Amino acid sequence: MITVTPQAAEQIAKSAQQAGAGNACLRLAARQDDKGAIEYGMGFDDAADGDTQVAANGITILVSPGSVELLTGATLDYVQINPGEWRFIFVNPNDPSHKAPQPRASPP
């Protein structure tokens, strides 16, 4: 359903420890705005009835029924945007603003 990179899983585990979240799971949420772009949210939470649970790299992800379709096939990563500036990003083929990686040209 959703993939969590090892870098993202490591940061999520660190954040849970710092927040004293204990055994809470990471809830991911997604919704489409008026222009069709997908907006994301995440935070530590307990499971609720109807949630989809996904185990990924030692992290339990919770997704409510309303977000499953938007998050299917997505990847959560933790990347350095600028030197010293790290952020979680979603790479999601369901998002109209998603740009698929372009194939690299073969060296001559």
Secondary structure, 3 states (H helix, E strand, C coil): CEEECHHHHHHHHHHHHHHCCCCCEEEEEEEECCCCCEEEEEEEECCCCCCEEEEECCEEEEECHHHHHHHCCEEEEEEEEECCEEEEEEECCCCCCCCCCCCCCCCC
